Every structure is written in structure tokens, then in C-alpha cells.
Amino acid sequence: MMHQDDLIQLMNDYLHPCGLGVIDFDSLQDAARFINQNIPWAQMIDIDGEFD
């Protein structure tokens, strides 16, 4: 099980090379919401932080 902070860091590391800059999310829910809104293929990420 990945720790929430590790997952947030992974998302930040992933988004930086995508040209979206370094985004520091306060919570996994914030990160999931951002990804759902900005990365169309990422709809598998639920706002509750659960993965389908």
C-alpha cells in the first residue's frame, strides 16, 4: 500500500514533465480532482481517492 504522501509526490513528479508545472496538492482528493479535470484518460481516479 502506497502512503498518501508518496502518491501525492508521484503525481507532482508526473505532472511536472507534462508542462503543468510543480503542483503541490494538499490532499489526495485535491490531486485526484485536478487530474480528473485536466487529464482525460485519468477518469479511473475517483474523487474519494479510490481507484477503480
ABEGO torsion letter per residue (X at the ends): XBBAAAAAAAAAAAAAAAGAEBBBBABAAAAAAAAAAABAAAAABBAAGBBX
